[in-house]
């Protein structure tokens, strides 16, 4: 008996969409929304860390990373406005939660603050890599910015490791909880 080859469906060939699939425009809108929210949250985390560690030897490194995050946020604010993307409705929550996470980990010490940075940046590295893979040539400018920001987030992670992130108390537990929270924040901000 000869097996017939499987018939290719429109979904398999990319010719069609299923109900509930996002259009390209909806996908881009979600990317901009979540990236704007993420950069806002990152700025707030660093502000929380600086509120506690602002006079520590680590403060210059935190300030430098915070400044890069502000630049990322400014770019996404321009995209939100220019492309008329609705920001996440959860911004007030991220305002408080980001600052609280930064301040709480900093209160545990410099290594815990750096463990927080490393955990968040590892999640963002994966997040930005996934977004860059989804973007085509018609979104080359957005893709280039996401790749640039991803490289800078990796630098932040490496800075955190260089400043003793892995030496934080209960490092696996702390970073595991922060990574889970970061992934949840991404999922929510994409949709809400």
Secondary structure in CASP SS format (residue, H / E / C, confidence):
PFRMAT SS
TARGET T0000
AUTHOR 0000-0000-0000
METHOD secondary structure of the structure
MODEL  1
X C 1.00
X C 1.00
X C 1.00
X C 1.00
X C 1.00
X C 1.00
X C 1.00
X C 1.00
X C 1.00
X H 1.00
X H 1.00
X H 1.00
X H 1.00
X C 1.00
X C 1.00
X C 1.00
X C 1.00
X C 1.00
X C 1.00
X C 1.00
X C 1.00
X C 1.00
X C 1.00
X H 1.00
X H 1.00
X H 1.00
X H 1.00
X H 1.00
X H 1.00
X H 1.00
X H 1.00
X H 1.00
X H 1.00
X H 1.00
X H 1.00
X H 1.00
X H 1.00
X H 1.00
X H 1.00
X H 1.00
X H 1.00
X H 1.00
X H 1.00
X H 1.00
X H 1.00
X H 1.00
X H 1.00
X H 1.00
X H 1.00
X H 1.00
X H 1.00
X H 1.00
X H 1.00
X C 1.00
X C 1.00
X C 1.00
X C 1.00
X C 1.00
X H 1.00
X H 1.00
X H 1.00
X H 1.00
X H 1.00
X H 1.00
X H 1.00
X H 1.00
X H 1.00
X H 1.00
X H 1.00
X H 1.00
X H 1.00
X H 1.00
X H 1.00
X H 1.00
X H 1.00
X H 1.00
X H 1.00
X H 1.00
X H 1.00
X H 1.00
X H 1.00
X H 1.00
X C 1.00
X C 1.00
X C 1.00
X C 1.00
X C 1.00
X C 1.00
X C 1.00
X C 1.00
X H 1.00
X H 1.00
X H 1.00
X H 1.00
X H 1.00
X H 1.00
X H 1.00
X H 1.00
X H 1.00
X H 1.00
X H 1.00
X H 1.00
X H 1.00
X H 1.00
X H 1.00
X H 1.00
X H 1.00
X C 1.00
X C 1.00
X H 1.00
X H 1.00
X H 1.00
X H 1.00
X H 1.00
X H 1.00
X H 1.00
X H 1.00
X H 1.00
X H 1.00
X H 1.00
X H 1.00
X H 1.00
X H 1.00
X H 1.00
X H 1.00
X H 1.00
X H 1.00
X H 1.00
X H 1.00
X H 1.00
X H 1.00
X H 1.00
X H 1.00
X H 1.00
X C 1.00
X C 1.00
X H 1.00
X H 1.00
X H 1.00
X H 1.00
X H 1.00
X H 1.00
X H 1.00
X H 1.00
X H 1.00
X H 1.00
X H 1.00
X H 1.00
X H 1.00
X H 1.00
X H 1.00
X H 1.00
X H 1.00
X H 1.00
X H 1.00
X H 1.00
X H 1.00
X H 1.00
X H 1.00
X H 1.00
X H 1.00
X H 1.00
X C 1.00
X C 1.00
X H 1.00
X H 1.00
X H 1.00
X C 1.00
X C 1.00
X C 1.00
X H 1.00
X H 1.00
X H 1.00
X H 1.00
X H 1.00
X H 1.00
X H 1.00
X H 1.00
X H 1.00
X H 1.00
X H 1.00
X H 1.00
X H 1.00
X H 1.00
X H 1.00
X H 1.00
X H 1.00
X H 1.00
X H 1.00
X H 1.00
X H 1.00
X C 1.00
END
